[in-house]
Amino acid sequence: LNNLSPSELSCQYSAGGPQISYMEQENDWDRDMLLDPAWERQQRKTFTAWCNSHLRKTGTQIENIEEDFRDGLKLMLLLEVISGERLPKPERGKMRVHNINNVNKALDFIASKGVKLVSIGAEEIVDGNAKMTLGMIWTIILRFAIQDISVEETSAKEGLLLWCQRKTAPYKNVNVQNFHISWKDGLAFNALIHRHRPELIDYDKLRKDDPVTNLNNAFEVAEKYLDIPKMLDAEDIVGTLRPDEKAIMTYVSCFYHAFSGAQKAETAANRICKVLAVNQDNERLMEDYEKLASQLLEWIRRTIPWLENRTPEKTMAEMQQKLEDFRDYRRVHKPPKVQEKCQLEISFNTLQTKLRLSNRPAFMPSEGRMVSDINGSWQTLEGAEKGYEEWLLNEIRRLERLDHLAEKFRQKAAIHESWTDGKETMLKQKDYETANLSEVKALLRKHKAFESELTAHQDRVEQIAAIAQELNDLDYYDSPSVNTRCQNICEQWDVLGALTSGRREALENTEKQLETIDEMYLEYAKRAAPFNNWMEGAMEDLQDMFIVHTIEEIEGLITAHEQFKSTLPDADSERKISQTNNINCSVTNPYTTITPESIDNKWEQTQQLVPQRDAALQEERSKQQSNEQLRVQFATQANMVGPWIKTKMEEIGRISIEMNGTLEDQLTNVREYKESITEYKPNMEQLEQVYKLIQEALIFDNMYTQYTMEHLRVSWEQLLTTIARTISEIENQILTRDAKGISQEQLHEYRASFNHFDKVRASLLCSEFKACLISLGYDGDAEFARIMGIVDPNNSGAVTFQAFIDFMSRETTDTDTADQVIASFKILAGDKSYITAEELRRELPSDQAEYCIARMAPYEGPDGVPGALDYMSFSTALYGESDL
């Protein structure tokens, strides 16, 4: 036993579980090294210095490690100092039994701390066995100085080694791989000191080829400034092929504990930096949302007044330009805004997910910029848009009607004015005063014929007045000129009526004196006047403008025209009969101004107008047939596109519910599905082109389809938005899974539970959600009320899948809290209730330090100093009041 080294003494530690050996067997080369007494000298020197670093706190020390612990008194005192606990009262006798009892009390205390001492007994210590004593001290060092060192879930030796590697990684010529050879040149010791106290060592002046100087420099600085006693001599380390591992570990553990405060500060600073980085990223997302929301709302604000402007234009061309501008808005300006609105909702949901995952308060956009506000403004926009389109089409119809009526008014007025030209002069003639009886009778008959003609023209005057009134009712832009012309016609008509009555009275008075009358001329006049009026009416009808919108309407006009043509033979017979009643002589017919030549001329004009009317009607028939083809073309495509969109909406609804495979597989599948949907866009664009032709042709109804372009546009936008929202939901689930450590199986279980109770495929009602919770093991009305307050804070009565999965993730995972952040700031502040700007700038990266300084409120506590900052209220604000 006396030939064993301390490292070969089996000292084990157990704490309610398997026993863990502190000292594992070295390889054969290491065992050969232990035969060299150099290791014993190094351990003796190191362990003695380590013990004295603690014993000096009680005003004592040891000089010979195997001798000074033989009576057990200083051994018990050492254990009390390093543990902070009281041991049983020692025995003061000088006999061997007293010494053994005291050492046993010390060994029993070590065993009570979970250390199982094998092959080390009180007799060996009392007898001054050096190797046993060194083994015992190494056990104490391991238990009280090294055991609790932990870096990234490693412990003891491995933890201490990892700490050294991290701290010395940036330094040249330093490569810490163990606790023996890696420390021979002294650079590792100097690097540890420089890393934490750079002002104590000028590392760049050290040389790898001068290990003695390096080691002495590190040991002297540590003793002078860090209160670490010199535990080894440089010559002992340099002069040994392989320094003793236990001695180096003991020495290095003192450096670890000397810098442990800095280590805690660094850990706290890292935690704060991580929290601040999350907060800065969230604030950037909030600013992006606010900016995009403001831009979208500003565009809506500018657009709605334009869509609500109902100021009519005077001409058809100007209104057609308005319609074209509206089409450009629909085709060019609105689609990007639809995408922006969809992206805004996705960004908002993603941001809220990130905030929930990091235990931050929910994001509340500034007033008027909530997603609901944007949706409300968007609905107002679409309402104005629909009303604007209806107004445009109605206004175009009105203008079309106005143009038709105005042209008809001008045509009828021109015909009437042509007929009345010279009639006043004729009626004012006094020719009867010098005429003979036959001439007077002729004048009287002529005047009666004129009265008959005048009566026939009464209907035209009434039509002119009615058209003028309709133009006024429809707000025709040139109504003043129409009214003036109509007024002149009516006033002239009244004058003609008065003159006719006066002339008739004068002729009748003269007729009493004149008896001869030419019955043949009178008969001619009687037959010619109505026939002439019929021809004038026929010519007017043949030149009358028409406006139709359907095949049926043009067919009706064509039928009426054919009926008119069927009456022409009878009219020709009447023309010939009336001409036989006229006596062909050089004397002018006294009873009428209508001559056979004028009748023939009008008859010829009528014959010429008939084929012209035929051509116009056939042209309109072709136009209406083309319109009918457009209706059929639009309906055929719309009847395919409409059901297709409906089918795809149902499919994406099923996809969003029946998710199979991993979330990444689901995301890939939905994105591929989105690509297939996008490939269908040319069909929508083709349908828009056909709809444009329909609008240009002024087609306002379509009996072949129930779908309108507006309905299809809205359905298409809803389909794209639904797909985008589905992709966003999967991405948020991935974000939740990765941040909360939720497994794929848990997500499937949550989705299956949710879908089982989801009746409307959108969200769970209160009763459905309660049944879902019961199926997951939750029970009790109080528990249900607590959970509803979390998943439905607005009391909407429904729970979405995202709110459900957020709740389940919070129930099953741990997250950082305001308490943790406050504790981290407290470490940086040195346990003070406040922190200063200088401390923040010293412990944090510059950008995050300034971020905190700009947002922390001044500390108002009684123990504050000028410029002190309140880190507690700042930490609370990061998470919301509810976390504390």
Secondary structure, DSSP 8 states (H G I E B T S, - for coil): -TTS-GGGS-EEE-SSSS-EESS----HHHHHHTTSTHHHHHHHHHHHHHHHHHHGGGT---SSHHHHTTTSHHHHHHHHHHH-----------SHHHHHHHHHHHHHHHHHTTEEE-S--HHHHHTT-HHHHHHHHHHHHIIIIITT-EETTEEHHHHHHHHHHHHHTTSTT----SSSGGGTTSHHHHHHHHHH-GGG--GGG--TT-HHHHHHHHHHHHHHHS-----S-HHHHHTSSS--HHHHHHHHHHHHHHTHHHHHHHHHHHHHHHHHHHHHHHHHHHHHHHHHHHHHHHHHHHHHHHHH-----SSHHHHHHHHHHHHHIIIIIHHHHHHHHHHHHHHHHHHHHHHHHTT-------TT-SHHHHHHHHHHHHHHHHHHHHHHHHHHHHHHHHHHHHHHHHHHHHHHHHHHTTHHHHHT--GGGS--HHHHHHHHHHHHHHHHHHHHHHHHHHHHHHHHHHHHHTT-TTHHHHHHHHHHHHHHHHHHHHHHHHHHHHHHHHHTT-----HHHHHHHHHHHHHHHHHHHHHHHHH-----SSHHHHHHHHHHHHHHHHTHHHHHHHHHHHHHTS--SSS--TT-S--HHHHHHHHHHHHHHHHHHHHHHHHHHHHHHHHHHHHHHHHHHHHHHHHHHHHHHHHHHHHHHS--S-HHHHHHHHHHHHHHHHTTHHHHHHHHHHHHHHHHTT----TT-S--HHHHHHHHHHHHHHHHHHHHHHHHHHHHHHHHT--HHHHHHHHHHHHHH-SSSS-EEHHHHHHHHHHTT---HHHHHHHHHHH-TT--SEE-HHHHHHHHHHHHS----HHHHHHHHHHHTTT-SSB-HHHHHHHS-HHHHHHHHHH-EE--STT--TT-EEHHHHHHHHH-GGG-
